[in-house]
Amino acid sequence: MAEAGAAPPSSKRGSPDSGEQPPRILVVDDSEGIRGYLKSLLVSRGYRVSCAEDGESALSLLEEEALLPDLVLLDLMMPGMGGLAALERMREIVPGICVAVISVIGRAPTIVQAMKLGAVDFISKPFEEEDLDRVLELFVPFGQAIAEESAASDEVDDSVWSGSAMVEIRGIIEQISDTDVTVLVQGESGVGKEIVARSIHRLSNRADGPFVKVNCAALPEDLLESELFGYEKGAFTGAYSRKHGKFEVATGGTIFLDEIGEMSPGLQAKLLQVLQDSRFTRLGGNKDVEVDLRVVCATHRPLLEMISRNDFREDLYFRLNVVNIHIPPLRDRREEIAPLVDRFLQKYARHYGKGVTLLSELMREAFANYDFPGNVRELENMLKRIVVLESEDSVLAELGEKQKAGKQDDLDFDSLLEEVTATAGEVPLREVSRRVSSEVERQAIGLALRRTDWNRKKAASLLGVSYKTLLLKIKECGVQVTH
């Protein structure tokens, strides 16, 4: 069944100040929760939104010409007519329709098939607002204006550079501002690597050029290659025209390769060629494409350890590691917490049209005593929740649970050590080793889950294991997953 749109039908696009109707987006997903979330989010940003709960309903809207969407957000896994069949039919009804598919990241062959059928991009489940923003920025002009406005508001904020560690990093950025040296930014997830990368670009002599971000962890290998280097018409089924890759788009500016540690060996070799020669060939092409840009990379992975396991090329590492910037975790930058709290409260009060929230002393004390395994991103998400709900209760309860879980882990490990000591000589050494190893694994998994806000896909990446392996270990080690 199709759901009513948020505004009258129109095929015009435009910004709020242009006098034209803003873009229309069609959300097709069998989950009522996801439809409701996307509709509320997009309407709050000024888009006109219509929803359909399955492929058949979406096609009915298109066939009746009651809806001419600027963008379709299409779930691939739906009962009845699946997303791939719906996508193929949509392309027949409206050949130029812009469709971004939504899928679980692990189903790479399905995503590749969707792209060959004409999908312009994809968003992986579970997704964050920035994943949606990336697609809007690329394919909906109104979304691009919003993204640029948001980026501009972030750039002028000085609270990010309030602590001594970040002041030191700012000094390094200013020192290399008039050069084109490649920069490798390292640090835990959520510490602010993208902010540093944007600052490198903004303070450089390429500031007037584009800043192009590519998340290497978000795309399967085949799609990442075409995203980075583009393709020629006819390179594969569905390549109806030439596509310029991100390296070409970033010419004259900066390309930011986020999560570079997730790049496959084959793409690492091609990236090395670009860094050495400033040229590459598109997929299906035979001519060199020259580029003039600066490369900034970021990762939370230990690249030197990956080199020792032959998971990352040593020659590429040395090419990337001309200037290395390591961002300490937020727990080592506690002087930044208070100014960051004030910054995020003001930012999201404006964004959601709420009054500026004043935190209680209890809440500020809880933040001051918390280790923030998810770093600045975790703090930002908590404050966003406080602003939207206009209440601290859920965040205070969450911090209490996490503190309790951490203390329980310590008690469990201490108890195990006491038992081993009391039964020394009675329990075989192999059994002692097994139990200690299992407990350490359990604590590491628990920490990774808490650090990623219980996102198991991200926790698996953080631990350097597959999603399937993590699920198996959660079961083996008896990790309590309550989210």
C-alpha positions in Angstrom: 0.0 0.0 0.0 1.3 3.4 -0.9 1.4 6.1 1.8 0.4 9.7 1.1 3.2 12.1 0.4 4.2 15.0 2.6 3.4 17.6 -0.1 1.4 18.0 -3.3 2.9 16.3 -6.4 5.3 18.3 -8.6 8.2 17.5 -10.9 10.1 20.7 -10.0 13.2 20.8 -7.9 14.5 23.6 -5.9 15.7 25.1 -2.6 13.5 26.7 0.0 14.5 30.2 -1.2 14.1 29.6 -4.9 10.3 29.6 -5.1 10.4 26.1 -6.6 9.1 22.9 -5.0 11.8 21.0 -3.1 12.8 17.6 -4.5 10.6 14.6 -3.9 11.9 11.3 -2.6 10.1 7.9 -2.7 11.0 5.5 0.1 10.2 1.8 -0.6 10.8 -0.5 2.3 8.7 -3.2 4.0 9.8 -2.1 7.4 7.3 0.4 8.9 10.0 1.6 11.3 12.5 2.4 8.5 9.9 4.1 6.4 8.8 6.2 9.3 12.4 7.1 10.3 13.4 8.1 6.7 10.2 10.1 6.1 10.5 12.1 9.4 14.2 12.8 8.8 13.8 13.8 5.1 10.7 15.9 5.8 12.5 17.7 8.6 15.1 18.7 6.0 12.6 20.1 3.6 12.1 17.3 1.2 8.7 16.0 0.0 8.4 12.3 0.8 6.2 9.5 -0.3 6.4 5.9 1.0 5.5 2.5 -0.3 5.7 -0.8 1.6 6.5 -3.0 -1.3 7.6 -3.1 -4.9 4.1 -3.4 -6.3 2.9 -0.3 -4.5 5.9 1.7 -5.7 5.3 0.7 -9.3 1.6 1.6 -9.0 2.6 5.1 -8.1 5.0 5.4 -11.0 2.6 3.9 -13.5 -0.2 6.3 -12.5 2.3 9.2 -13.0 1.1 10.4 -9.6 4.7 10.5 -8.5 7.8 11.7 -10.3 10.5 11.3 -7.7 13.9 12.9 -7.9 15.3 9.9 -6.0 14.0 6.5 -5.0 15.4 4.8 -1.8 14.7 1.1 -2.5 15.1 -1.8 -0.1 16.3 -4.9 -1.9 15.0 -7.5 0.6 11.2 -7.3 0.5 8.5 -10.0 0.4 6.5 -10.4 -2.8 8.2 -8.5 -5.6 11.9 -8.2 -4.5 13.9 -5.0 -4.9 15.8 -6.2 -7.9 12.6 -7.0 -9.8 11.1 -3.6 -8.8 14.3 -1.8 -9.8 14.2 -3.4 -13.3 10.6 -2.6 -13.8 11.1 1.0 -12.5 13.8 1.5 -15.2 11.4 0.3 -17.8 8.6 2.7 -16.7 10.9 5.7 -16.2 14.3 5.0 -18.0 16.2 7.8 -16.3 14.9 7.3 -12.8 17.4 7.8 -10.0 17.4 4.8 -7.6 19.6 4.2 -4.6 19.3 0.7 -3.2 19.3 -0.2 0.5 20.8 -3.6 1.4 22.8 -5.5 4.0 26.5 -4.9 3.3 27.3 -8.6 3.3 25.3 -9.3 0.1 27.9 -7.9 -2.3 26.7 -10.0 -5.3 23.2 -8.6 -5.0 24.4 -5.1 -4.7 26.6 -5.5 -7.8 23.6 -6.9 -9.7 21.5 -3.9 -8.6 24.2 -1.5 -9.9 24.2 -3.4 -13.3 20.4 -3.0 -13.4 20.9 0.8 -13.2 21.0 1.7 -9.5 23.1 4.8 -9.0 24.3 4.0 -5.5 23.6 2.0 -2.4 23.2 2.5 1.4 24.1 -0.4 3.7 22.0 -1.5 6.6 22.3 -0.5 9.4 22.9 3.0 8.1 23.8 6.4 9.7 22.6 9.8 8.7 25.9 10.5 7.0 25.3 7.5 4.7 22.1 9.0 3.6 23.7 12.4 3.3 26.3 11.0 0.9 23.6 9.8 -1.5 21.6 13.0 -1.2 24.7 15.1 -1.9 25.5 13.2 -5.0 22.1 12.8 -6.6 19.7 15.5 -5.3 20.7 19.2 -5.7 18.8 20.3 -2.6 20.6 17.6 -0.6 23.9 19.0 -1.8 23.0 22.5 -0.5 22.1 21.0 2.9 25.3 19.0 3.0 27.4 22.0 2.1 25.7 24.2 4.7 26.3 21.5 7.3 29.9 21.1 6.3 30.4 24.9 6.5 29.0 25.1 10.0 31.4 22.4 11.1 34.4 24.1 9.6 34.0 27.4 11.5 33.7 25.7 14.9 36.8 26.2 17.0 35.7 23.9 19.9 37.3 21.0 18.1 40.7 22.5 18.5 40.4 23.4 22.2 42.6 20.7 23.7 46.4 20.6 23.7 46.5 17.4 21.6 44.3 18.9 18.9 46.2 22.2 19.0 49.4 20.3 18.3 47.7 18.6 15.4 46.5 21.9 14.1 50.1 23.1 14.1 51.1 20.2 11.9 48.3 20.9 9.5 49.4 24.6 9.2 53.0 23.5 8.7 52.1 21.4 5.7 49.4 23.7 4.3 51.4 25.0 1.4 52.6 21.5 0.3 50.9 18.6 -1.5 52.4 15.8 0.7 50.2 12.7 1.3 48.8 12.5 4.8 47.9 9.4 6.8 45.5 10.1 9.7 45.2 7.3 12.3 43.1 6.9 15.4 40.2 5.0 16.9 36.8 5.1 15.3 35.0 8.3 16.1 38.0 10.4 17.2 37.5 13.0 14.4 39.7 11.8 11.5 37.4 13.4 8.9 37.4 16.7 10.6 41.2 16.7 10.5 41.1 15.7 6.8 38.7 18.5 6.0 41.0 21.0 7.8 44.0 19.8 5.9 42.1 20.6 2.7 40.6 23.9 3.9 44.0 25.3 5.0 45.8 24.1 1.9 46.4 25.9 -1.4 43.8 23.6 -2.9 41.0 25.0 -0.7 39.1 26.3 -3.7 39.0 22.9 -5.3 36.7 20.0 -4.4 37.0 17.8 -1.3 35.9 14.3 -2.2 35.4 11.6 0.4 35.3 7.9 -0.3 34.6 5.4 2.4 36.6 2.3 1.4 34.7 0.1 3.9 31.3 0.9 2.6 31.6 -0.6 -0.9 32.4 -4.1 -2.2 35.6 -4.3 -4.2 34.0 -4.2 -7.6 31.9 -1.1 -6.8 34.8 0.6 -5.0 37.0 0.3 -8.1 34.4 1.8 -10.4 33.7 4.5 -7.7 37.3 5.5 -7.5 38.4 5.2 -11.1 35.2 5.3 -13.2 34.4 3.3 -16.2 33.9 3.5 -20.0 30.7 2.9 -21.8 30.2 -0.8 -22.3 32.8 -1.8 -19.7 30.2 -4.2 -18.2 26.4 -4.8 -18.5 24.6 -1.7 -17.4 27.5 0.7 -18.2 25.4 2.8 -20.6 27.7 5.8 -20.5 31.1 6.9 -19.3 31.4 7.5 -15.5 34.0 9.7 -14.1 35.6 8.3 -10.9 36.2 10.1 -7.7 39.9 10.7 -8.6 38.8 12.7 -11.6 36.1 14.5 -9.7 38.7 15.5 -7.1 41.2 16.9 -9.6 42.4 20.3 -8.4 41.4 19.5 -4.8 41.7 16.7 -2.2 40.5 13.1 -2.2 39.9 11.7 1.3 40.1 7.9 1.4 38.5 6.9 4.7 39.1 3.4 6.1 42.0 2.7 3.7 42.8 -0.4 5.7 39.7 -2.1 4.3 40.9 -1.8 0.6 41.6 -5.1 -1.2 45.2 -6.0 -2.4 44.2 -5.5 -6.0 42.9 -1.9 -5.4 45.9 -1.2 -3.2 48.1 -1.9 -6.2 46.1 0.4 -8.4 46.1 3.2 -5.8 49.9 2.8 -5.6 50.1 3.4 -9.3 48.1 6.6 -9.0 50.3 7.9 -6.2 53.4 7.2 -8.2 52.4 8.4 -11.6 49.3 10.6 -11.0 47.5 8.6 -13.7 45.3 5.6 -14.1 42.9 4.0 -16.6 39.1 3.7 -16.2 37.5 0.3 -16.2 37.1 -0.9 -19.8 39.4 1.9 -21.0 42.8 1.9 -22.6 43.8 5.5 -22.2 45.6 7.1 -19.3 43.7 9.7 -17.2 46.0 12.2 -15.5 45.0 13.7 -12.2 46.3 16.6 -10.1 45.2 16.3 -6.5 46.2 15.7 -2.9 45.6 12.4 -1.2 44.6 12.1 2.5 43.9 8.7 4.0 42.5 7.6 7.3 42.2 4.3 9.2 41.6 2.9 12.6 43.4 -0.4 11.7 47.0 -1.1 12.8 48.6 -0.9 9.3 52.0 -2.2 10.5 50.5 -5.3 11.9 48.5 -5.8 8.7 51.8 -5.5 6.7 53.3 -8.3 8.8 50.3 -10.5 7.9 50.5 -9.5 4.2 47.1 -7.8 4.5 48.5 -4.4 3.5 51.2 -3.5 1.0 54.4 -2.2 2.6 55.2 -0.1 -0.5 51.8 1.6 -0.4 52.2 2.2 3.4 55.4 4.2 2.8 53.7 6.1 0.0 50.8 7.1 2.3 52.8 7.7 5.4 54.7 10.8 4.3 53.1 12.8 7.1 51.4 10.7 9.9 48.9 12.3 12.2 47.7 10.2 15.1 44.6 11.5 16.9 44.4 10.3 20.6 41.1 8.9 21.9 38.7 11.3 23.7 39.5 9.6 27.0 43.0 11.1 26.7 41.6 14.5 25.7 39.2 15.1 28.6 39.7 18.9 28.5 37.8 18.9 25.2 34.6 17.2 26.6 33.0 20.4 28.1 33.5 22.6 25.0 32.3 19.8 22.7 29.2 19.3 24.8 28.3 23.0 24.4 29.1 22.9 20.7 26.9 19.8 20.0 24.0 21.1 22.2 23.9 24.4 20.2 24.3 22.6 16.8 21.5 20.2 17.3 19.2 22.7 18.9 19.4 24.7 15.7 19.2 21.6 13.5 16.0 20.3 15.1 14.4 23.6 16.0 14.7 23.0 19.8 15.6 25.3 22.6 19.2 25.0 23.8 19.4 22.4 26.5 21.3 23.1 29.7 22.8 19.9 31.1 22.5 19.0 34.8 25.5 18.7 37.0 24.8 15.0 37.2 24.9 14.6 33.4 28.1 16.6 33.1 29.7 14.6 35.9 28.7 11.4 34.2 30.3 12.6 31.0 33.5 13.6 32.9 33.8 10.1 34.4 33.0 8.1 31.2 35.7 6.7 28.9 33.8 7.2 25.7 35.0 4.1 23.8 33.1 5.5 20.8 35.0 8.8 21.2 33.6 12.1 19.8 31.0 10.4 17.7 29.6 8.6 20.7 29.4 11.9 22.7 27.8 13.6 19.7 25.1 10.9 19.3 24.3 11.0 23.0 23.9 14.8 22.9 21.8 14.6 19.8 19.5 12.2 21.6 19.2 14.5 24.6 18.3 17.5 22.4 15.7 15.5 20.4 14.0 13.8 23.4 14.5 17.0 25.6 15.5 14.6 28.4 18.7 13.2 29.9 17.1 10.1 31.3 17.9 7.6 28.6 21.6 8.7 28.3 22.1 8.6 32.1 20.6 5.1 32.2 22.8 4.0 29.3 25.9 5.3 31.0 24.9 3.6 34.2 24.5 0.3 32.4 27.8 0.6 30.6 29.6 1.4 33.8 28.0 -1.5 35.5 28.9 -3.8 32.6 32.6 -2.7 32.8 32.7 -3.3 36.6 31.2 -6.7 36.1 33.9 -7.6 33.5 36.6 -6.7 36.0 34.9 -8.7 38.8 34.5 -11.7 36.4 38.2 -11.6 35.5 39.3 -11.2 39.1 37.1 -14.1 40.1 38.7 -16.3 37.4 42.2 -15.4 38.5 41.3 -16.2 42.1 39.9 -19.5 41.1 43.1 -20.4 39.1 45.3 -19.4 42.0 43.2 -21.5 44.5 43.3 -24.6 42.3 46.9 -24.3 41.1 48.2 -27.7 40.2 44.8 -29.2 40.1 43.5 -27.8 36.8 45.6 -28.6 33.7 47.5 -25.7 32.2 45.8 -26.2 28.9 42.4 -25.7 30.6 43.6 -22.6 32.4 44.9 -21.1 29.1 41.5 -21.9 27.4 39.4 -20.2 30.2 41.6 -17.1 30.4 41.7 -16.8 26.6 37.9 -17.1 26.5 37.4 -14.5 29.2 39.8 -12.1 27.4 37.9 -12.6 24.1 34.6 -12.1 25.9 35.8 -8.8 27.3 37.3 -7.6 24.0 34.0 -8.4 22.2 32.0 -6.6 24.8 34.2 -3.5 24.6 34.0 -3.5 20.8 30.2 -3.7 20.9 30.0 -0.9 23.4 32.5 1.2 21.4 30.4 0.8 18.3 27.1 1.4 20.1 26.2 -2.4 19.7 26.6 -2.3 15.9 27.9 -5.9 15.3 29.0 -5.2 11.7 31.2 -2.3 12.9 32.4 -4.3 15.9 33.5 -7.1 13.6 35.5 -4.6 11.6 37.0 -3.1 14.7 38.1 -6.6 15.9 39.4 -7.6 12.5 37.1 -10.6 12.1 34.3 -11.4 9.8 30.7 -10.7 10.8 30.0 -14.5 10.9 33.0 -15.1 13.1 31.9 -12.4 15.5 28.4 -13.9 15.8 30.0 -17.3 16.5 32.3 -15.8 19.2 29.4 -14.0 20.8 27.7 -17.3 21.2 30.8 -19.2 22.3 31.9 -16.7 24.9 28.5 -16.0 26.3 28.5 -12.3 25.6 25.2 -10.7 26.7 23.9 -8.6 23.8 21.0 -6.5 25.1 20.7 -4.0 22.2 
